[in-house]
């Protein structure tokens, strides 16, 4: 039973990571905390859209938010989030390389 709960939580977390903008945000925050405006500038994402993406990641526990006056700052809840994304990236690169090798045989 406990495994089923973990599977659902993991699935929910993966869904929260399943958008290119969110992956980009994770990569940016892997280097340290950034303010909302800095994230908006670096990603080029409209503030209303960015706010939605950040909210999803905060709600799922992927990011932590800190407010200072009118400013909001975001950071990863754990550096392991960056590591997980990097591992997935490596798996994708390996898959692409294998596909490329297969295509060369034609």
C-alpha positions in Angstrom: 0.0 0.0 0.0 2.8 2.4 0.9 4.4 1.7 -2.5 1.2 2.7 -4.3 1.2 6.1 -2.5 4.8 6.7 -3.4 4.0 5.8 -7.1 1.3 8.4 -7.1 3.4 11.0 -5.5 6.3 10.3 -7.9 3.9 10.5 -10.8 2.5 13.8 -9.6 6.1 15.2 -9.3 7.0 14.0 -12.8 3.8 15.7 -14.1 5.0 18.9 -12.5 8.3 18.6 -14.3 6.8 17.8 -17.7 7.1 21.2 -19.3 10.1 22.7 -21.0 9.8 26.0 -19.2 9.8 24.2 -15.8 12.9 22.3 -16.8 14.6 25.5 -17.8 13.7 27.1 -14.4 15.2 24.1 -12.6 18.4 24.4 -14.5 18.6 28.1 -13.7 17.8 27.6 -10.0 20.4 24.8 -9.9 22.9 27.6 -9.8 21.3 29.3 -6.9 18.3 31.3 -5.7 16.8 33.9 -8.1 14.1 36.5 -7.9 10.9 36.3 -9.9 12.0 39.1 -12.2 15.4 37.5 -12.8 13.7 34.2 -13.8 11.4 36.1 -16.1 14.2 37.9 -17.8 16.4 34.9 -18.2 13.6 32.6 -19.6 11.8 35.3 -21.6 8.5 33.9 -20.2 5.6 36.3 -19.6 5.1 37.1 -15.9 1.6 35.7 -15.8 2.7 32.4 -17.4 5.8 32.2 -15.3 3.8 32.7 -12.1 1.7 29.7 -13.0 4.7 27.5 -13.6 6.4 28.6 -10.4 3.2 28.0 -8.4 2.9 24.4 -9.7 6.5 23.7 -8.7 6.1 25.3 -5.2 2.8 23.3 -4.6 4.6 20.0 -5.5 7.5 20.8 -3.2 10.0 21.1 -6.1 10.8 24.8 -5.3 10.8 26.8 -2.2 9.6 30.4 -2.2 10.8 33.2 0.0 9.2 36.7 0.1 11.1 39.8 1.0 8.8 42.8 0.8 7.1 42.8 -2.5 9.7 40.5 -4.1 9.6 36.7 -4.3 12.6 34.5 -4.5 12.8 30.9 -5.5 15.2 28.1 -5.0 15.2 24.3 -5.4 13.9 22.4 -2.4 16.8 19.9 -3.0 19.8 19.9 -5.2 18.7 16.3 -6.0 16.1 17.8 -8.4 18.9 19.1 -10.6 20.6 15.7 -10.4 17.5 13.9 -11.4 17.0 16.1 -14.4 20.6 15.7 -15.4 20.3 11.9 -15.2 17.2 12.0 -17.4 19.1 14.2 -19.8 21.9 11.7 -20.0 19.5 8.9 -20.7 18.0 10.9 -23.6 21.4 11.7 -25.0 22.3 8.0 -24.9 19.0 7.1 -26.7 19.7 9.8 -29.3 23.2 8.5 -29.9 21.9 4.9 -30.3 19.3 6.1 -32.8 21.9 8.0 -34.7 24.1 4.9 -34.9 21.1 2.9 -36.2 20.3 5.6 -38.9 23.9 5.5 -40.1 23.5 1.9 -41.1 20.9 2.8 -43.7 
